[in-house]
C-alpha cells in the first residue's frame, strides 16, 4: 500500500477511535449506570456537557473530511502520482486532523484555541489543494 493509502486508513481509524473514546464512552457510561435511557440521545437536540458537544462536532468534522481525502487518495492512485511530496502532504493531513480533533475535544474554545485549531484545519486544506493540483498536472490536457 502507498503512504497516502496508509494515511487514509489512519484517518478512518482516527474517526472510529474518536467516536468510541468520546461519544461512545459518554453515552454508554450514562446508559449503563441508568442515568439515561438508550433512546435518550436525540440527534435533533443539542445536549450534554461542553466537551461532549465538542466531541460530536469533532467527529462530524472527521466524517465530513474523510470522503474528501478518500477521493484525493483515489485520484493519486489512479493517476500514478506519488513521491516524497505526496507522502509528506498525506502524512500532514493525518497529523493535522488528529491535532485539530484533540484541540477541539480537550480544550475550552477560547479565541486563541480556535485560531490554533483553524491553523491545523488550514494545513489539511492546503495539503488537499496541493495534492489536487499535482493530480491535475499529471493528468494534463485531454483531447
MOFENWO-V766571 format. One record per pair of residues at least 24 apart in sequence whose ideal C-beta (glycine too) atoms are under 7 Angstrom apart, sorted by the first residue. I is the first residue (numbers start at 1). J is the second residue. D is the distance in whole Angstrom. If there is no record, write none. Layout:
# MOFENWO-V766571
i->I j->J d->D
i->I j->J d->D
This chain:
# MOFENWO-V766571
i->2 j->77 d->7
i->2 j->82 d->6
i->3 j->87 d->4
i->3 j->90 d->6
i->3 j->91 d->7
i->4 j->73 d->5
i->4 j->76 d->5
i->4 j->86 d->6
i->4 j->90 d->4
i->5 j->73 d->6
i->7 j->90 d->4
i->7 j->91 d->6
i->7 j->93 d->6
i->7 j->94 d->5
i->8 j->69 d->6
i->8 j->70 d->6
i->8 j->73 d->5
i->10 j->94 d->5
i->11 j->66 d->6
i->11 j->69 d->6
i->11 j->94 d->6
i->11 j->97 d->6
i->12 j->66 d->6
i->14 j->62 d->7
i->14 j->97 d->6
i->14 j->98 d->6
i->15 j->59 d->7
i->15 j->62 d->4
i->15 j->63 d->7
i->15 j->66 d->6
i->18 j->58 d->6
i->18 j->59 d->5
i->18 j->62 d->6
i->18 j->101 d->6
i->19 j->59 d->5
i->22 j->55 d->4
i->22 j->105 d->6
i->23 j->55 d->6
i->23 j->56 d->6
i->23 j->59 d->6
i->26 j->52 d->5
i->51 j->105 d->6
i->54 j->104 d->5
i->54 j->105 d->5
i->54 j->109 d->7
i->55 j->105 d->5
i->57 j->104 d->7
i->58 j->101 d->5
i->58 j->104 d->4
i->58 j->105 d->5
i->62 j->97 d->7
i->62 j->101 d->7
i->65 j->97 d->7
i->65 j->124 d->7
i->68 j->128 d->6
i->69 j->93 d->6
i->72 j->128 d->6
i->72 j->131 d->5
i->72 j->132 d->6
i->75 j->135 d->5
i->76 j->131 d->7
i->76 j->135 d->6
i->79 j->135 d->5
i->79 j->138 d->5
i->79 j->139 d->6
i->80 j->138 d->7
i->81 j->134 d->5
i->81 j->135 d->5
i->81 j->138 d->5
i->86 j->131 d->7
i->86 j->134 d->7
i->89 j->127 d->4
i->89 j->130 d->6
i->89 j->131 d->5
i->92 j->123 d->6
i->92 j->127 d->5
i->93 j->124 d->5
i->93 j->127 d->5
i->96 j->120 d->4
i->96 j->123 d->4
i->96 j->124 d->5
i->97 j->124 d->6
